[in-house]
Amino acid sequence: MTAGDIIEAQIPELLKAKPELGKDINAVIHFNISGEGGGTWTMDLTKDSDWVTKGINGESKMTITVSSDDFVKIREKKLNAQMAAMQGKLKFKPMDMGLAMKLAKLLG
């Protein structure tokens, strides 16, 4: 499993199954994932479908920066997202605690 698999396949599948998660977040999020299998993505949760695109597109409410390895570990529940953030492995810019908590439901 790679960060791309999670962002491009797993998260859209989850959003199709539970559209209320996207509606609750209702924001554009940029992902900047470093390392092997990383890249940049834009997730637009203000739309009803086609949420994920490669690259940084438009203005975002938040940018998430994390290594590919740590992102996969968070998704597999091998790394706690809150601990990763406190250790500086997972960064949110700007830090919006409310939005970060909503994203945790989608990513965790």
N, C-alpha and C positions, 0 to 999 in steps of 0.2 A: 504494500500500500504506500502511495506517495501523497504528498500534499495536494498535487494536482487531482489525483483520484478523489480525495476528500472534497475538494472545492467544486470540481466539475461534475462529479457523479453522485457522491453520497449526500451532500447537502441539498442539491436540487431534488433528489428522491425524497428526502425527509420533508422538504417544503411542499412537495406534491401531496404527501400523506398528511401533513399537519400545516395547512396554509395559515393557520392562526399565528404560528411562530413568526413568519415573515411579516404579517400584518402588525403584530405587536412591536417588532423592531422598527419597521417603516423608515429605513434610512439607507443611504449608500455607504458601503464599507469598502475600503481598499485593503488588500492583503499584499504585503511585501515579505515574501518567504525566501530566505537565503539557503544556500547549500544545494546539494544534489537533489533533483526533483522539485526544486523551488521555482520561483518566478513571481510575477505580479498578476493580480486578478482584481476585478471590480465586481462586487456583489450589490446589485440594486434591488433592495427589498421594498421599494415603493411601487414595484410593478407586480402584476399578477402571474407572470411567467418569464422565461428567459432571463433569470436573475443573474447568471454568471457570465462574464466576458473576460477574455485574457487581456492583460495590460491594465494601465491606469486610465480610466475614462471618466471625465467630468469631475465635479466637486464631490467630496465625501464628507460625511459627518465624523468619520473616524478612520484612521489607518492603523492596521495591526501589523506589527513587525515581529517575526519569530523565525527560528531556524526550521528547516523541513523536518529534521529529526524530532525536535521538540513538539512541533505541530502534530505529527503522527502519534507521538507518545500521549499527548493530551487527548486526542481523538480515541485512542485505544484505552484510555483511563489508566495509563501507566505513569502519568505525570499530572498532578493536580494543577489546573490552570491558575488558581489563586497563588499557589506556591511559586509557579513559574513566573508570574507577574512580580511577586515580591523579590525573587532572585534576579530580576532583570532579563530573564529569558524570553518573556512575553511582554511586548510593549504596546501601549495604546496611546495614540496621539490624535487629538487631545484626550486626556483621561476623562471619560464620562462614565462614572460608576454605574449609573442606571442603565445606560446602553450596554456596557460591558456585561452586566448581569443578565440582560436579555439575550445577548450573544452566547453566553455560556450555555443556555438551554438548547441552542441550535448546534453549537460546536461540540459540546460535551457528551 
